[in-house]
Amino acid sequence: MSDLFLSIVMLGGIALIGGAVLVHRSGDRRRALLMLIVALVLFANVAIWVIPVK
């Protein structure tokens, strides 16, 4: 179940990056930057969840 959740979060981050590129092309730089920040937060959360704990 956690593998499915992590996969969905990664796909969401990739979709946010793609959406940020499209929004940036339309001229809304602030919204594109916010989307990139959210994508980076998602990727950081996945990295934290994947780190093995002793």
PDBQT receptor file of N, H, CA, C and O in Angstrom, charges set to zero:
ATOM      1  N   MET A   1       0.821  -1.191   0.000  1.00  0.00    +0.000 N 
ATOM      2  CA  MET A   1       0.000   0.000   0.000  1.00  0.00    +0.000 C 
ATOM      3  C   MET A   1       0.865   1.256   0.000  1.00  0.00    +0.000 C 
ATOM      4  O   MET A   1       0.545   2.225  -0.687  1.00  0.00    +0.000 OA
ATOM      5  N   SER A   2       1.946   1.250   0.754  1.00  0.00    +0.000 N 
ATOM      6  H   SER A   2       2.206   0.462   1.313  1.00  0.00    +0.000 HD
ATOM      7  CA  SER A   2       2.797   2.440   0.797  1.00  0.00    +0.000 C 
ATOM      8  C   SER A   2       3.511   2.650  -0.532  1.00  0.00    +0.000 C 
ATOM      9  O   SER A   2       3.777   3.791  -0.911  1.00  0.00    +0.000 OA
ATOM     10  N   ASP A   3       3.828   1.560  -1.255  1.00  0.00    +0.000 N 
ATOM     11  H   ASP A   3       3.612   0.633  -0.947  1.00  0.00    +0.000 HD
ATOM     12  CA  ASP A   3       4.449   1.716  -2.566  1.00  0.00    +0.000 C 
ATOM     13  C   ASP A   3       3.507   2.424  -3.536  1.00  0.00    +0.000 C 
ATOM     14  O   ASP A   3       3.932   3.267  -4.326  1.00  0.00    +0.000 OA
ATOM     15  N   LEU A   4       2.236   2.076  -3.468  1.00  0.00    +0.000 N 
ATOM     16  H   LEU A   4       1.891   1.391  -2.826  1.00  0.00    +0.000 HD
ATOM     17  CA  LEU A   4       1.240   2.729  -4.318  1.00  0.00    +0.000 C 
ATOM     18  C   LEU A   4       1.146   4.211  -3.982  1.00  0.00    +0.000 C 
ATOM     19  O   LEU A   4       1.088   5.053  -4.878  1.00  0.00    +0.000 OA
ATOM     20  N   PHE A   5       1.131   4.526  -2.701  1.00  0.00    +0.000 N 
ATOM     21  H   PHE A   5       1.178   3.842  -1.973  1.00  0.00    +0.000 HD
ATOM     22  CA  PHE A   5       1.048   5.923  -2.264  1.00  0.00    +0.000 C 
ATOM     23  C   PHE A   5       2.260   6.720  -2.728  1.00  0.00    +0.000 C 
ATOM     24  O   PHE A   5       2.117   7.839  -3.220  1.00  0.00    +0.000 OA
ATOM     25  N   LEU A   6       3.451   6.150  -2.574  1.00  0.00    +0.000 N 
ATOM     26  H   LEU A   6       3.567   5.241  -2.174  1.00  0.00    +0.000 HD
ATOM     27  CA  LEU A   6       4.665   6.841  -3.008  1.00  0.00    +0.000 C 
ATOM     28  C   LEU A   6       4.668   7.050  -4.523  1.00  0.00    +0.000 C 
ATOM     29  O   LEU A   6       5.118   8.088  -5.007  1.00  0.00    +0.000 OA
ATOM     30  N   SER A   7       4.174   6.077  -5.259  1.00  0.00    +0.000 N 
ATOM     31  H   SER A   7       3.808   5.233  -4.866  1.00  0.00    +0.000 HD
ATOM     32  CA  SER A   7       4.104   6.210  -6.714  1.00  0.00    +0.000 C 
ATOM     33  C   SER A   7       3.144   7.319  -7.118  1.00  0.00    +0.000 C 
ATOM     34  O   SER A   7       3.437   8.091  -8.032  1.00  0.00    +0.000 OA
ATOM     35  N   ILE A   8       2.012   7.404  -6.453  1.00  0.00    +0.000 N 
ATOM     36  H   ILE A   8       1.775   6.777  -5.711  1.00  0.00    +0.000 HD
ATOM     37  CA  ILE A   8       1.038   8.452  -6.760  1.00  0.00    +0.000 C 
ATOM     38  C   ILE A   8       1.613   9.829  -6.447  1.00  0.00    +0.000 C 
ATOM     39  O   ILE A   8       1.402  10.777  -7.203  1.00  0.00    +0.000 OA
ATOM     40  N   VAL A   9       2.337   9.942  -5.341  1.00  0.00    +0.000 N 
ATOM     41  H   VAL A   9       2.508   9.172  -4.727  1.00  0.00    +0.000 HD
ATOM     42  CA  VAL A   9       2.950  11.221  -4.979  1.00  0.00    +0.000 C 
ATOM     43  C   VAL A   9       4.004  11.621  -6.011  1.00  0.00    +0.000 C 
ATOM     44  O   VAL A   9       4.095  12.793  -6.377  1.00  0.00    +0.000 OA
ATOM     45  N   MET A  10       4.800  10.658  -6.484  1.00  0.00    +0.000 N 
ATOM     46  H   MET A  10       4.726   9.706  -6.187  1.00  0.00    +0.000 HD
ATOM     47  CA  MET A  10       5.804  10.964  -7.499  1.00  0.00    +0.000 C 
ATOM     48  C   MET A  10       5.144  11.398  -8.803  1.00  0.00    +0.000 C 
ATOM     49  O   MET A  10       5.599  12.348  -9.440  1.00  0.00    +0.000 OA
ATOM     50  N   LEU A  11       4.079  10.714  -9.205  1.00  0.00    +0.000 N 
ATOM     51  H   LEU A  11       3.709   9.942  -8.688  1.00  0.00    +0.000 HD
ATOM     52  CA  LEU A  11       3.365  11.107 -10.419  1.00  0.00    +0.000 C 
ATOM     53  C   LEU A  11       2.756  12.504 -10.271  1.00  0.00    +0.000 C 
ATOM     54  O   LEU A  11       2.729  13.280 -11.227  1.00  0.00    +0.000 OA
ATOM     55  N   GLY A  12       2.272  12.814  -9.081  1.00  0.00    +0.000 N 
ATOM     56  H   GLY A  12       2.294  12.184  -8.305  1.00  0.00    +0.000 HD
ATOM     57  CA  GLY A  12       1.748  14.150  -8.828  1.00  0.00    +0.000 C 
ATOM     58  C   GLY A  12       2.824  15.215  -8.948  1.00  0.00    +0.000 C 
ATOM     59  O   GLY A  12       2.580  16.292  -9.493  1.00  0.00    +0.000 OA
ATOM     60  N   GLY A  13       4.012  14.918  -8.442  1.00  0.00    +0.000 N 
ATOM     61  H   GLY A  13       4.210  14.044  -8.000  1.00  0.00    +0.000 HD
ATOM     62  CA  GLY A  13       5.127  15.861  -8.557  1.00  0.00    +0.000 C 
ATOM     63  C   GLY A  13       5.543  16.085 -10.003  1.00  0.00    +0.000 C 
ATOM     64  O   GLY A  13       5.839  17.209 -10.408  1.00  0.00    +0.000 OA
ATOM     65  N   ILE A  14       5.563  15.011 -10.771  1.00  0.00    +0.000 N 
ATOM     66  H   ILE A  14       5.322  14.098 -10.441  1.00  0.00    +0.000 HD
ATOM     67  CA  ILE A  14       5.908  15.137 -12.192  1.00  0.00    +0.000 C 
ATOM     68  C   ILE A  14       4.836  15.945 -12.920  1.00  0.00    +0.000 C 
ATOM     69  O   ILE A  14       5.151  16.776 -13.772  1.00  0.00    +0.000 OA
ATOM     70  N   ALA A  15       3.575  15.701 -12.585  1.00  0.00    +0.000 N 
ATOM     71  H   ALA A  15       3.319  15.026 -11.894  1.00  0.00    +0.000 HD
ATOM     72  CA  ALA A  15       2.480  16.457 -13.206  1.00  0.00    +0.000 C 
ATOM     73  C   ALA A  15       2.562  17.937 -12.828  1.00  0.00    +0.000 C 
ATOM     74  O   ALA A  15       2.281  18.805 -13.654  1.00  0.00    +0.000 OA
ATOM     75  N   LEU A  16       2.941  18.220 -11.598  1.00  0.00    +0.000 N 
ATOM     76  H   LEU A  16       3.169  17.515 -10.927  1.00  0.00    +0.000 HD
ATOM     77  CA  LEU A  16       3.099  19.617 -11.184  1.00  0.00    +0.000 C 
ATOM     78  C   LEU A  16       4.211  20.317 -11.958  1.00  0.00    +0.000 C 
ATOM     79  O   LEU A  16       4.078  21.487 -12.318  1.00  0.00    +0.000 OA
ATOM     80  N   ILE A  17       5.291  19.614 -12.210  1.00  0.00    +0.000 N 
ATOM     81  H   ILE A  17       5.399  18.664 -11.918  1.00  0.00    +0.000 HD
ATOM     82  CA  ILE A  17       6.383  20.208 -12.983  1.00  0.00    +0.000 C 
ATOM     83  C   ILE A  17       5.922  20.488 -14.409  1.00  0.00    +0.000 C 
ATOM     84  O   ILE A  17       6.194  21.559 -14.953  1.00  0.00    +0.000 OA
ATOM     85  N   GLY A  18       5.226  19.531 -15.013  1.00  0.00    +0.000 N 
ATOM     86  H   GLY A  18       5.005  18.662 -14.571  1.00  0.00    +0.000 HD
ATOM     87  CA  GLY A  18       4.697  19.747 -16.357  1.00  0.00    +0.000 C 
ATOM     88  C   GLY A  18       3.707  20.899 -16.399  1.00  0.00    +0.000 C 
ATOM     89  O   GLY A  18       3.723  21.709 -17.325  1.00  0.00    +0.000 OA
ATOM     90  N   GLY A  19       2.840  20.968 -15.386  1.00  0.00    +0.000 N 
ATOM     91  H   GLY A  19       2.827  20.309 -14.633  1.00  0.00    +0.000 HD
ATOM     92  CA  GLY A  19       1.888  22.071 -15.321  1.00  0.00    +0.000 C 
ATOM     93  C   GLY A  19       2.574  23.401 -15.110  1.00  0.00    +0.000 C 
ATOM     94  O   GLY A  19       2.135  24.421 -15.642  1.00  0.00    +0.000 OA
ATOM     95  N   ALA A  20       3.653  23.400 -14.336  1.00  0.00    +0.000 N 
ATOM     96  H   ALA A  20       4.010  22.572 -13.904  1.00  0.00    +0.000 HD
ATOM     97  CA  ALA A  20       4.393  24.643 -14.109  1.00  0.00    +0.000 C 
ATOM     98  C   ALA A  20       5.013  25.153 -15.404  1.00  0.00    +0.000 C 
ATOM     99  O   ALA A  20       5.062  26.360 -15.640  1.00  0.00    +0.000 OA
ATOM    100  N   VAL A  21       5.482  24.244 -16.236  1.00  0.00    +0.000 N 
ATOM    101  H   VAL A  21       5.442  23.263 -16.045  1.00  0.00    +0.000 HD
ATOM    102  CA  VAL A  21       6.044  24.651 -17.527  1.00  0.00    +0.000 C 
ATOM    103  C   VAL A  21       4.957  25.275 -18.394  1.00  0.00    +0.000 C 
ATOM    104  O   VAL A  21       5.176  26.310 -19.023  1.00  0.00    +0.000 OA
ATOM    105  N   LEU A  22       3.794  24.649 -18.426  1.00  0.00    +0.000 N 
ATOM    106  H   LEU A  22       3.616  23.807 -17.916  1.00  0.00    +0.000 HD
ATOM    107  CA  LEU A  22       2.695  25.189 -19.232  1.00  0.00    +0.000 C 
ATOM    108  C   LEU A  22       2.211  26.536 -18.706  1.00  0.00    +0.000 C 
ATOM    109  O   LEU A  22       1.926  27.445 -19.485  1.00  0.00    +0.000 OA
ATOM    110  N   VAL A  23       2.119  26.662 -17.393  1.00  0.00    +0.000 N 
ATOM    111  H   VAL A  23       2.350  25.923 -16.759  1.00  0.00    +0.000 HD
ATOM    112  CA  VAL A  23       1.677  27.924 -16.803  1.00  0.00    +0.000 C 
ATOM    113  C   VAL A  23       2.713  29.017 -17.054  1.00  0.00    +0.000 C 
ATOM    114  O   VAL A  23       2.358  30.167 -17.315  1.00  0.00    +0.000 OA
ATOM    115  N   HIS A  24       3.985  28.658 -16.976  1.00  0.00    +0.000 N 
ATOM    116  H   HIS A  24       4.274  27.724 -16.764  1.00  0.00    +0.000 HD
ATOM    117  CA  HIS A  24       5.048  29.627 -17.227  1.00  0.00    +0.000 C 
ATOM    118  C   HIS A  24       4.995  30.147 -18.665  1.00  0.00    +0.000 C 
ATOM    119  O   HIS A  24       5.224  31.330 -18.917  1.00  0.00    +0.000 OA
ATOM    120  N   ARG A  25       4.690  29.249 -19.599  1.00  0.00    +0.000 N 
ATOM    121  H   ARG A  25       4.504  28.288 -19.394  1.00  0.00    +0.000 HD
ATOM    122  CA  ARG A  25       4.589  29.661 -21.000  1.00  0.00    +0.000 C 
ATOM    123  C   ARG A  25       3.425  30.613 -21.223  1.00  0.00    +0.000 C 
ATOM    124  O   ARG A  25       3.480  31.471 -22.104  1.00  0.00    +0.000 OA
ATOM    125  N   SER A  26       2.367  30.462 -20.423  1.00  0.00    +0.000 N 
ATOM    126  H   SER A  26       2.322  29.765 -19.707  1.00  0.00    +0.000 HD
ATOM    127  CA  SER A  26       1.220  31.357 -20.585  1.00  0.00    +0.000 C 
ATOM    128  C   SER A  26       1.464  32.717 -19.929  1.00  0.00    +0.000 C 
ATOM    129  O   SER A  26       0.687  33.651 -20.126  1.00  0.00    +0.000 OA
ATOM    130  N   GLY A  27       2.546  32.829 -19.148  1.00  0.00    +0.000 N 
ATOM    131  H   GLY A  27       3.177  32.071 -18.988  1.00  0.00    +0.000 HD
ATOM    132  CA  GLY A  27       2.925  34.127 -18.612  1.00  0.00    +0.000 C 
ATOM    133  C   GLY A  27       2.752  34.311 -17.118  1.00  0.00    +0.000 C 
ATOM    134  O   GLY A  27       3.102  35.368 -16.593  1.00  0.00    +0.000 OA
ATOM    135  N   ASP A  28       2.232  33.334 -16.424  1.00  0.00    +0.000 N 
ATOM    136  H   ASP A  28       1.947  32.475 -16.850  1.00  0.00    +0.000 HD
ATOM    137  CA  ASP A  28       2.009  33.471 -14.978  1.00  0.00    +0.000 C 
ATOM    138  C   ASP A  28       3.192  32.860 -14.232  1.00  0.00    +0.000 C 
ATOM    139  O   ASP A  28       3.156  31.693 -13.842  1.00  0.00    +0.000 OA
ATOM    140  N   ARG A  29       4.228  33.651 -14.041  1.00  0.00    +0.000 N 
ATOM    141  H   ARG A  29       4.258  34.599 -14.358  1.00  0.00    +0.000 HD
ATOM    142  CA  ARG A  29       5.473  33.134 -13.446  1.00  0.00    +0.000 C 
ATOM    143  C   ARG A  29       5.313  32.809 -11.968  1.00  0.00    +0.000 C 
ATOM    144  O   ARG A  29       5.913  31.855 -11.472  1.00  0.00    +0.000 OA
ATOM    145  N   ARG A  30       4.512  33.592 -11.267  1.00  0.00    +0.000 N 
ATOM    146  H   ARG A  30       4.025  34.367 -11.670  1.00  0.00    +0.000 HD
ATOM    147  CA  ARG A  30       4.364  33.374  -9.828  1.00  0.00    +0.000 C 
ATOM    148  C   ARG A  30       3.700  32.023  -9.539  1.00  0.00    +0.000 C 
ATOM    149  O   ARG A  30       4.147  31.280  -8.665  1.00  0.00    +0.000 OA
ATOM    150  N   ARG A  31       2.641  31.714 -10.273  1.00  0.00    +0.000 N 
ATOM    151  H   ARG A  31       2.278  32.318 -10.983  1.00  0.00    +0.000 HD
ATOM    152  CA  ARG A  31       1.961  30.435 -10.083  1.00  0.00    +0.000 C 
ATOM    153  C   ARG A  31       2.869  29.264 -10.480  1.00  0.00    +0.000 C 
ATOM    154  O   ARG A  31       2.848  28.211  -9.844  1.00  0.00    +0.000 OA
ATOM    155  N   ALA A  32       3.664  29.460 -11.536  1.00  0.00    +0.000 N 
ATOM    156  H   ALA A  32       3.681  30.316 -12.053  1.00  0.00    +0.000 HD
ATOM    157  CA  ALA A  32       4.593  28.415 -11.961  1.00  0.00    +0.000 C 
ATOM    158  C   ALA A  32       5.641  28.154 -10.882  1.00  0.00    +0.000 C 
ATOM    159  O   ALA A  32       5.990  27.003 -10.618  1.00  0.00    +0.000 OA
ATOM    160  N   LEU A  33       6.138  29.210 -10.264  1.00  0.00    +0.000 N 
ATOM    161  H   LEU A  33       5.855  30.145 -10.478  1.00  0.00    +0.000 HD
ATOM    162  CA  LEU A  33       7.122  29.046  -9.197  1.00  0.00    +0.000 C 
ATOM    163  C   LEU A  33       6.518  28.315  -8.004  1.00  0.00    +0.000 C 
ATOM    164  O   LEU A  33       7.166  27.452  -7.412  1.00  0.00    +0.000 OA
ATOM    165  N   LEU A  34       5.299  28.652  -7.655  1.00  0.00    +0.000 N 
ATOM    166  H   LEU A  34       4.773  29.353  -8.136  1.00  0.00    +0.000 HD
ATOM    167  CA  LEU A  34       4.644  27.969  -6.541  1.00  0.00    +0.000 C 
ATOM    168  C   LEU A  34       4.434  26.489  -6.843  1.00  0.00    +0.000 C 
ATOM    169  O   LEU A  34       4.591  25.646  -5.960  1.00  0.00    +0.000 OA
ATOM    170  N   MET A  35       4.082  26.173  -8.083  1.00  0.00    +0.000 N 
ATOM    171  H   MET A  35       3.955  26.858  -8.800  1.00  0.00    +0.000 HD
ATOM    172  CA  MET A  35       3.910  24.771  -8.461  1.00  0.00    +0.000 C 
ATOM    173  C   MET A  35       5.229  24.014  -8.370  1.00  0.00    +0.000 C 
ATOM    174  O   MET A  35       5.252  22.859  -7.945  1.00  0.00    +0.000 OA
ATOM    175  N   LEU A  36       6.319  24.651  -8.762  1.00  0.00    +0.000 N 
ATOM    176  H   LEU A  36       6.300  25.589  -9.107  1.00  0.00    +0.000 HD
ATOM    177  CA  LEU A  36       7.634  24.011  -8.650  1.00  0.00    +0.000 C 
ATOM    178  C   LEU A  36       8.018  23.777  -7.192  1.00  0.00    +0.000 C 
ATOM    179  O   LEU A  36       8.588  22.740  -6.854  1.00  0.00    +0.000 OA
ATOM    180  N   ILE A  37       7.707  24.736  -6.337  1.00  0.00    +0.000 N 
ATOM    181  H   ILE A  37       7.244  25.579  -6.611  1.00  0.00    +0.000 HD
ATOM    182  CA  ILE A  37       8.017  24.578  -4.910  1.00  0.00    +0.000 C 
ATOM    183  C   ILE A  37       7.231  23.414  -4.316  1.00  0.00    +0.000 C 
ATOM    184  O   ILE A  37       7.777  22.623  -3.546  1.00  0.00    +0.000 OA
ATOM    185  N   VAL A  38       5.954  23.307  -4.671  1.00  0.00    +0.000 N 
ATOM    186  H   VAL A  38       5.511  23.949  -5.297  1.00  0.00    +0.000 HD
ATOM    187  CA  VAL A  38       5.144  22.195  -4.168  1.00  0.00    +0.000 C 
ATOM    188  C   VAL A  38       5.691  20.866  -4.672  1.00  0.00    +0.000 C 
ATOM    189  O   VAL A  38       5.729  19.891  -3.921  1.00  0.00    +0.000 OA
ATOM    190  N   ALA A  39       6.116  20.813  -5.935  1.00  0.00    +0.000 N 
ATOM    191  H   ALA A  39       6.085  21.605  -6.545  1.00  0.00    +0.000 HD
ATOM    192  CA  ALA A  39       6.696  19.582  -6.475  1.00  0.00    +0.000 C 
ATOM    193  C   ALA A  39       7.969  19.203  -5.726  1.00  0.00    +0.000 C 
ATOM    194  O   ALA A  39       8.189  18.028  -5.434  1.00  0.00    +0.000 OA
ATOM    195  N   LEU A  40       8.807  20.185  -5.412  1.00  0.00    +0.000 N 
ATOM    196  H   LEU A  40       8.628  21.140  -5.648  1.00  0.00    +0.000 HD
ATOM    197  CA  LEU A  40      10.029  19.899  -4.656  1.00  0.00    +0.000 C 
ATOM    198  C   LEU A  40       9.719  19.399  -3.249  1.00  0.00    +0.000 C 
ATOM    199  O   LEU A  40      10.413  18.522  -2.736  1.00  0.00    +0.000 OA
ATOM    200  N   VAL A  41       8.686  19.947  -2.628  1.00  0.00    +0.000 N 
ATOM    201  H   VAL A  41       8.122  20.659  -3.045  1.00  0.00    +0.000 HD
ATOM    202  CA  VAL A  41       8.277  19.479  -1.299  1.00  0.00    +0.000 C 
ATOM    203  C   VAL A  41       7.801  18.036  -1.379  1.00  0.00    +0.000 C 
ATOM    204  O   VAL A  41       8.131  17.227  -0.511  1.00  0.00    +0.000 OA
ATOM    205  N   LEU A  42       7.028  17.704  -2.412  1.00  0.00    +0.000 N 
ATOM    206  H   LEU A  42       6.761  18.361  -3.117  1.00  0.00    +0.000 HD
ATOM    207  CA  LEU A  42       6.573  16.318  -2.580  1.00  0.00    +0.000 C 
ATOM    208  C   LEU A  42       7.761  15.376  -2.751  1.00  0.00    +0.000 C 
ATOM    209  O   LEU A  42       7.803  14.312  -2.133  1.00  0.00    +0.000 OA
ATOM    210  N   PHE A  43       8.730  15.761  -3.589  1.00  0.00    +0.000 N 
ATOM    211  H   PHE A  43       8.696  16.625  -4.091  1.00  0.00    +0.000 HD
ATOM    212  CA  PHE A  43       9.897  14.911  -3.793  1.00  0.00    +0.000 C 
ATOM    213  C   PHE A  43      10.721  14.767  -2.514  1.00  0.00    +0.000 C 
ATOM    214  O   PHE A  43      11.261  13.694  -2.242  1.00  0.00    +0.000 OA
ATOM    215  N   ALA A  44      10.817  15.824  -1.740  1.00  0.00    +0.000 N 
ATOM    216  H   ALA A  44      10.379  16.695  -1.961  1.00  0.00    +0.000 HD
ATOM    217  CA  ALA A  44      11.546  15.747  -0.466  1.00  0.00    +0.000 C 
ATOM    218  C   ALA A  44      10.824  14.814   0.505  1.00  0.00    +0.000 C 
ATOM    219  O   ALA A  44      11.470  14.054   1.227  1.00  0.00    +0.000 OA
ATOM    220  N   ASN A  45       9.498  14.864   0.529  1.00  0.00    +0.000 N 
ATOM    221  H   ASN A  45       8.973  15.481  -0.057  1.00  0.00    +0.000 HD
ATOM    222  CA  ASN A  45       8.745  13.962   1.404  1.00  0.00    +0.000 C 
ATOM    223  C   ASN A  45       8.950  12.510   1.010  1.00  0.00    +0.000 C 
ATOM    224  O   ASN A  45       9.108  11.649   1.875  1.00  0.00    +0.000 OA
ATOM    225  N   VAL A  46       8.948  12.234  -0.274  1.00  0.00    +0.000 N 
ATOM    226  H   VAL A  46       8.819  12.934  -0.977  1.00  0.00    +0.000 HD
ATOM    227  CA  VAL A  46       9.182  10.859  -0.725  1.00  0.00    +0.000 C 
ATOM    228  C   VAL A  46      10.585  10.421  -0.336  1.00  0.00    +0.000 C 
ATOM    229  O   VAL A  46      10.782   9.287   0.100  1.00  0.00    +0.000 OA
ATOM    230  N   ALA A  47      11.557  11.305  -0.489  1.00  0.00    +0.000 N 
ATOM    231  H   ALA A  47      11.397  12.226  -0.844  1.00  0.00    +0.000 HD
ATOM    232  CA  ALA A  47      12.932  10.957  -0.115  1.00  0.00    +0.000 C 
ATOM    233  C   ALA A  47      13.027  10.655   1.379  1.00  0.00    +0.000 C 
ATOM    234  O   ALA A  47      13.744   9.739   1.780  1.00  0.00    +0.000 OA
ATOM    235  N   ILE A  48      12.322  11.406   2.189  1.00  0.00    +0.000 N 
ATOM    236  H   ILE A  48      11.740  12.151   1.863  1.00  0.00    +0.000 HD
ATOM    237  CA  ILE A  48      12.337  11.157   3.638  1.00  0.00    +0.000 C 
ATOM    238  C   ILE A  48      11.673   9.829   3.967  1.00  0.00    +0.000 C 
ATOM    239  O   ILE A  48      12.162   9.089   4.821  1.00  0.00    +0.000 OA
ATOM    240  N   TRP A  49      10.562   9.514   3.302  1.00  0.00    +0.000 N 
ATOM    241  H   TRP A  49      10.164  10.114   2.608  1.00  0.00    +0.000 HD
ATOM    242  CA  TRP A  49       9.847   8.267   3.580  1.00  0.00    +0.000 C 
ATOM    243  C   TRP A  49      10.637   7.041   3.134  1.00  0.00    +0.000 C 
ATOM    244  O   TRP A  49      10.492   5.965   3.714  1.00  0.00    +0.000 OA
ATOM    245  N   VAL A  50      11.474   7.196   2.107  1.00  0.00    +0.000 N 
ATOM    246  H   VAL A  50      11.592   8.070   1.635  1.00  0.00    +0.000 HD
ATOM    247  CA  VAL A  50      12.185   6.048   1.554  1.00  0.00    +0.000 C 
ATOM    248  C   VAL A  50      13.456   5.730   2.353  1.00  0.00    +0.000 C 
ATOM    249  O   VAL A  50      13.934   4.597   2.316  1.00  0.00    +0.000 OA
ATOM    250  N   ILE A  51      14.001   6.704   3.066  1.00  0.00    +0.000 N 
ATOM    251  H   ILE A  51      13.612   7.625   3.095  1.00  0.00    +0.000 HD
ATOM    252  CA  ILE A  51      15.226   6.492   3.842  1.00  0.00    +0.000 C 
ATOM    253  C   ILE A  51      14.962   5.417   4.900  1.00  0.00    +0.000 C 
ATOM    254  O   ILE A  51      14.019   5.528   5.684  1.00  0.00    +0.000 OA
ATOM    255  N   PRO A  52      15.803   4.376   4.916  1.00  0.00    +0.000 N 
ATOM    256  CA  PRO A  52      15.579   3.311   5.905  1.00  0.00    +0.000 C 
ATOM    257  C   PRO A  52      15.873   3.799   7.338  1.00  0.00    +0.000 C 
ATOM    258  O   PRO A  52      16.778   4.601   7.569  1.00  0.00    +0.000 OA
ATOM    259  N   VAL A  53      15.087   3.292   8.273  1.00  0.00    +0.000 N 
ATOM    260  H   VAL A  53      14.352   2.640   8.085  1.00  0.00    +0.000 HD
ATOM    261  CA  VAL A  53      15.249   3.652   9.678  1.00  0.00    +0.000 C 
ATOM    262  C   VAL A  53      15.756   2.420  10.407  1.00  0.00    +0.000 C 
ATOM    263  O   VAL A  53      15.272   1.309  10.189  1.00  0.00    +0.000 OA
ATOM    264  N   LYS A  54      16.730   2.627  11.269  1.00  0.00    +0.000 N 
ATOM    265  H   LYS A  54      17.123   3.529  11.447  1.00  0.00    +0.000 HD
ATOM    266  CA  LYS A  54      17.305   1.497  12.026  1.00  0.00    +0.000 C 
ATOM    267  C   LYS A  54      16.380   1.066  13.121  1.00  0.00    +0.000 C 
ATOM    268  O   LYS A  54      16.692   0.132  13.861  1.00  0.00    +0.000 OA
TER     269      LYS A  54
